[in-house]
Amino acid sequence: MRFPIALYLHVPFCATRCHYCDFNTYAGLETLFEPYVTALCQEIRSAGAARGRPAASTIFIGGGTPTVLPADLLVQALAACREAFDVAADAEITCEANPGPPAASKTGAVDQPRFALLRRMGVNRLSLGVQSFDDDELRWLGRIHTSSEATRAFTAARAAGFANLNLDLIFGLPGQPPATWRRTLAHAVSLQGEHLSLYGLTLEEGAPLTDRVRRGLTPAPDDDLAADLYLFAADFLATHGYVQYEISNWARPVQTTSATPNSPASDRRCRHNLTYWRREPYLGFGAGAHSFETAPEAAGADRRWWNVRAVPDYIQRMNTTGSAEAGQETIGGRLAMGELMMLGLRLTMEGVSDARFREQCGAEVAEVFEREIRRLAGRGLLERLPDRVRLTPNGRLLGNRVFAQFLP
C-alpha cells in the first residue's frame, strides 16, 4: 500500500527558550530569517522535483515558533509546498503559534489580523502553546504570556475563522497542586477547542530545567504525581465529550451533516501526527528535520534521514551543495516491525490492527510477537481484540515499558 506524503516544515526560531525545552530552536537569530526561508523553499522544491510532485495530505509548520517569521516568509514557504507537491484540496494545514499580548510580533505572539492572514494562506488548523492557565506555572516554565493573554489569543483565533484549534498543556510540574491542573483543564474545556494535547513534564538533555535539577536548584518531576494528574485528566475530559485517541491527545467530535462520518470535517484528530503513529511516509524540511520513506513493496528496507541541526550550517549546506542531509539509516525486518508496534500502540483505540501489520510488514502480528503479546496481556498492559492489539488503560501509564518489549 502506498500513502500520500505528510510535509513538516521546521521553523527553529523563538523569542526566548523555555526552561523545559530541548527542541532545535534558537533565540536572537532574526538576521537569519530570510536566508533560512530561502534555503527552506529550495529544499522543498528539490524534494518535490526528485519525486515527481507527489501527493501531500498534510502540512505541519512547527518549531520553535513559526509566527515569529514575517508573514511574507510564511507565505513563501507554503507556496513552495504547493508548487512542489500536489497538496490535496482538503489537506490539513497546521501552524503552531504562541499566545501573547496583541500586536507583539517581536515576542513571537500573534494577534487577530495575523490569525486572519494565516487563514487566508490556507492554514486551517492552529496549535496554541498555552501550557497552563495558571500564571505562576507559566512563569516557572519560562513562558512569556499570561493566562488571560492565552484566552484572548484563543478568542482572536476563533474570530479570525479557525474552526479547528488545539491547545498544548503541560502537567506534572514538581509539587504541582492538583487544584491548579483541574482549573487549567476546566478552563481549556470551557473554551471548547477541538483538540487538546497533554504532555507530562520530562527532563530532556540540554534543557535549562534539566541542568537546574542536576544542580539541586529545583526538585525533579514526581512520576507518581504526574500519573495521578494524567488519570484525572482522562476521566475529566471524557465526561466533557473529548475522546482520547492517542496517549497524549484528545479530540472533540464535531457535528456535521457530511454523509461521510470520518471525513476531515467530522474528525478532529491530528491527521499529520497520525502519519507518524501509523508509520507512514513524511518529509521534514529545515534545520534538524527528520524524514521517513517506506520502501516500495518487496524492494528492501525503509529509509530515515535527518538534516544538520545548526541554522547557519543548514543555510550554508543548502546554498553550496543543495542538500542539508547529515545522516541516514535503513530500517527493515524485525526492527521495522518493532517500530510499527511501538508507534501504533500509542493510538489508544486503534492500536495496531492485524490488517495494518500485514500490509506494512508482510507478516502476521500474532506470529511475530506471540510471546510478547501474551506476556503483556497477562500483566494487564495489553489487550488482544479479534482484529487488533492495543494498550489497556494501565498500559498507557507504562507505555515506554510496553514499547521496549517489541524492539530488538
C-alpha angles and dihedrals in degrees: 000000000000122000135204113255124254115217124214121191115195119210104188097192131106136166090234137354113252115230095246098041124115097165120127094265135130137196126215098031098116092133089064096054096095100040089046094055090046089056091044092054090048091054092048094050093046092052093048093048093048090055098042097253098296126198118277121198102184140021122199120189107197142156146087099342111320092192092067085078118090110260094246090060092053088049090054093051094050091045089055090053092052091046095049100037137040095245110199117245090237095041117150106238114189129187125187118222138173121228120235146132116325118274092004094137092155089064093051093252125136132218131200097276091055091046088052090050091053089054091050089051089059099259104146102171125054125194115199119201096219097145094177143007091215115094095209091054092047091054091048090052092050095244118157098214134073130229093255091050090052090053092049091049090053091049091048091051091053091049089051090058105264110151095172114059130166127196121203113213131182126210136177100060111167107279093357109175109236088224092065091050090050090051092049091051093045092052092046090052092048090059089057097220116179096233139027127194114196119192129184113229110254134181107247124192110257096020116125090232091059090054091049091052092049090052092050094245094123133017121256121252114273112236093201092052091047090052092052092050091047093052091048091051092051092053095041095050092046091057089053096053101264117136119214107222100161134027092263103020137080130182131195113223112239123221111241140167091217115130088222110074094197097046119130088256092063102031114073097176110124101264092193094056091045085065090062095045092048091048095239125151124285136169120216121201128194139036112340094357119152128217134194132193127181117227119249111266112289090359102113137261130354119248133228123183140168142203131239111277105219113087097221090049091050092052093046094048093050091047096048107031105014091235132085096185111140102176147345144198136197120226124198145139118009094001093055090050091049092050091052090053094045094050099035095050088063086073100088099201102023098042114163113322123210089237095052093048090049093048095048101034105027091229141085117265091214091058099043097044103022094127095045094047093049093048095047092044089052089055091051094247100107134035126207112215124185093265107019149015124237142164122274118228088263090049090058089063091052098035097136091054090050094048092051090062091067099048119090 
